[in-house]
C-alpha cells in the first residue's frame, strides 16, 4: 500500500449536499482496495480560471492508502464521475512527508514559545499597575 493525496474539485452546486458525492468517491476507493485516512474540506472557492463555464468549485483533499497497481483504475473511474470537475492523484514521498511533519512541529514550538512570552509580558504589565 502506498500513500496518496487526492485533490478533487466538485461542482459548486454540491456545496450544500456534498455527502453523496463524497460517498461515491469513498466507494470508488474502497472498491479498489484503498482506504481513506483523512479528509480536508476547504469549501467553495473561486477558480483561477473558468472550467466548463464554472467560476467556483468545492475543494476537498483526501489522504488515502492505495495499492500502486490500482491508482490508474481509481483515476479512470473518478474521471467519468459527473460531480467531479477536476482531480489530481499524487503519491506522497515519505522523505517530503517527514520534512513537512518536522516543519509543523517547529512551527508549533515557536507558537508555544511566543504564547508563553506574551503571557509573561502581560503579567508584568499587570504587576506594574
C-alpha positions as CSV (number, residue, x, y, z in Angstrom):
1,X,0.0,0.0,0.0
2,X,1.2,3.4,-0.9
3,X,0.0,6.7,0.5
4,X,-1.5,9.2,-2.0
5,X,-3.1,12.6,-1.8
6,X,-6.3,13.0,-3.9
7,X,-7.4,16.6,-4.6
8,X,-10.9,16.9,-6.0
9,X,-12.8,19.9,-7.3
10,X,-16.5,19.2,-7.0
11,X,-19.3,21.1,-8.9
12,X,-20.2,24.2,-6.9
13,X,-23.9,23.3,-6.7
14,X,-22.9,20.4,-4.4
15,X,-21.7,22.7,-1.6
16,X,-25.0,22.2,0.3
17,X,-25.2,18.4,-0.1
18,X,-21.7,17.0,-0.7
19,X,-22.3,13.8,1.2
20,X,-23.5,11.7,-1.8
21,X,-20.5,12.8,-4.0
22,X,-18.1,12.1,-1.1
23,X,-19.7,8.7,-0.6
24,X,-19.3,7.9,-4.3
25,X,-15.6,8.7,-4.1
26,X,-15.2,6.7,-0.9
27,X,-16.9,3.7,-2.7
28,X,-14.5,4.0,-5.6
29,X,-11.5,4.0,-3.3
30,X,-12.8,1.0,-1.3
31,X,-13.7,-1.0,-4.4
32,X,-10.1,-0.6,-5.4
33,X,-8.8,-2.0,-2.1
34,X,-8.0,1.5,-0.8
35,X,-8.7,3.3,2.5
36,X,-9.3,6.9,3.2
37,X,-7.1,8.1,6.1
38,X,-8.0,11.8,6.2
39,X,-10.4,14.3,4.6
40,X,-9.9,18.0,4.4
41,X,-12.8,20.1,3.0
42,X,-11.8,23.6,2.1
43,X,-15.3,24.5,0.9
44,X,-16.3,26.6,-2.1
45,X,-13.5,28.7,-3.6
46,X,-13.0,30.8,-6.7
47,X,-11.1,29.0,-9.5
48,X,-8.0,30.6,-11.1
49,X,-9.7,30.2,-14.5
50,X,-13.2,29.0,-15.6
51,X,-13.6,25.3,-16.0
52,X,-16.6,24.2,-18.0
53,X,-18.0,27.7,-17.7
54,X,-17.8,27.5,-13.8
55,X,-16.2,30.1,-11.8
56,X,-16.2,28.3,-8.4
57,X,-15.7,24.8,-7.1
58,X,-15.8,22.9,-3.8
59,X,-12.2,21.8,-2.9
60,X,-11.8,18.5,-1.0
61,X,-8.5,16.8,-0.2
62,X,-8.2,13.1,0.7
63,X,-5.2,11.3,2.1
64,X,-5.6,7.6,1.1
65,X,-3.8,4.3,1.2
66,X,-4.0,2.5,-2.1
67,X,-2.2,-0.3,-3.9
68,X,0.1,1.1,-6.6
69,X,-1.5,-1.1,-9.3
70,X,-5.0,0.3,-8.5
71,X,-4.1,4.0,-8.8
72,X,-4.8,4.2,-12.5
73,X,-8.1,2.4,-12.1
74,X,-9.2,5.0,-9.5
75,X,-8.2,7.8,-11.8
76,X,-10.1,6.4,-14.7
77,X,-13.2,5.9,-12.5
78,X,-13.1,9.4,-11.0
79,X,-12.6,10.9,-14.5
80,X,-16.0,9.8,-15.6
81,X,-17.8,10.9,-12.4
82,X,-20.3,13.7,-13.1
83,X,-19.8,15.6,-9.8
84,X,-16.0,16.0,-10.3
85,X,-14.8,19.0,-12.3
86,X,-11.1,18.3,-11.9
87,X,-8.9,15.9,-9.7
88,X,-5.3,15.1,-9.1
89,X,-3.9,12.0,-7.5
90,X,-0.3,12.3,-6.2
91,X,1.9,9.8,-4.5
92,X,3.3,11.2,-1.2
93,X,7.0,11.0,-0.9
94,X,7.9,9.7,2.6
95,X,11.0,11.9,2.8
96,X,8.9,15.0,2.0
97,X,6.3,14.0,4.5
98,X,8.9,13.7,7.2
99,X,10.1,17.2,6.3
100,X,6.6,18.6,6.5
101,X,6.0,17.0,9.9
102,X,9.2,18.4,11.2
103,X,8.3,21.9,9.9
104,X,4.9,21.6,11.6
105,X,6.5,20.6,14.9
106,X,8.9,23.5,14.7
107,X,6.1,26.0,13.9
108,X,4.1,24.6,16.8
109,X,7.1,25.0,19.1
110,X,7.6,28.6,18.1
111,X,3.9,29.4,18.5
112,X,4.0,27.9,22.0
113,X,7.1,30.0,23.0
114,X,5.5,33.1,21.6
115,X,2.3,32.5,23.6
116,X,4.4,32.0,26.7
117,X,6.3,35.2,26.2
118,X,3.1,37.1,25.5
119,X,1.5,35.8,28.7
120,X,4.7,36.7,30.7
121,X,4.8,40.3,29.3
122,X,1.1,40.7,30.0
123,X,1.6,39.5,33.6
124,X,4.5,42.0,34.0
125,X,2.2,44.9,32.8
126,X,-0.5,43.9,35.3
127,X,2.1,43.9,38.1
128,X,3.2,47.4,37.2
129,X,-0.3,48.8,37.6
